[in-house]
């Protein structure tokens, strides 16, 4: 970092330009170092949980070879818990990449095409207040969080219930139901 | 360069018109669900008139916004950062409507069904209101400075164009939904919706001509539908 810093300061400036695009950030000192602890651990979490996900898949392939069905209850619980691994890896990877590219939104090309780069402060709309951003961030996170809980509960209900819970008309009779009355057609009321 | 910009502008108009044509009745039917239908079966009928196609119709909104982003990035940037709050509320309404359609049939208690019916109605009304407001604000003008940023704070867009545009959007969607139900259903719902649709069209045409250029596209559609009804 210490060897790159004077290089960057020379090529991209020590302070942001006094331009209207930067809004209230014009002329600010640029810190070329992103928050290292987040970058460092974000990468390791991403690769770690990614490999856990891959490892669990390989293990499952091995344990179910030749059509064997494993009987161990701990394996089943472990398999359910491992569903979270790719999601954690995905989130960690996104946090890593978005915080590691600061202060740029378009990082300068290491192959020396230095004319193409953009600072994050230029990409932000100057009139957006933190209050507005917080409002949208919190409201969308809240809505998605609540919907995730609802969806998980629905999933659990339907997985435990099996076919009978999702499609009662199939299990009511032994054969496919013959629709005599158009008003009760299952597909007409699919929603 | 000029011809390409013109072609893209016309394309964006086509996409917005297509969206209003197709999602107008989806939003209308959504808003009518707690009002027009009394029994559970009638509610299911309303939901299933739009069930197979609502998702594809909503995609026209995505393409219209995407085309605006691709062809006119400054317009997109100014519009959606100036109208940040109505856009966020519109997104929340879109989420509620979409989830309500999918989740309503998955639970079996009355509380579940009435909650998601309510969510669908409020979500559809929110979408219609904010899309109408945003279109009207685009037509009547936003206070922007040279850089394309809004002048006057986060709520500078609130004014009569926004309110009338929003109400126009809601009214348009309601009439469109009523006429659509008159075409798509049989029996009791069909009679009710045709009766209210005719009355709604007259009101819409009158209010559209009085509000004039405030909400150009909804009034155009209102008069188009009215003429097709005859």
Interface residues (C-beta under 8 A of the other chain):
Chain A: X20 X21 X23 X125 X126 X127 X128 X129 X131 X132 X135 X136 X139 X140 X143 X147 X150 X154 X158 X188 X189 X190 X191
Chain B: X44 X45 X47 X48 X51 X52 X77 X81 X82 X84 X85 X88 X91 X92 X95 X96 X99 X101 X103 X104 X105 X106 X107 X146 X147 X149 X150 X154
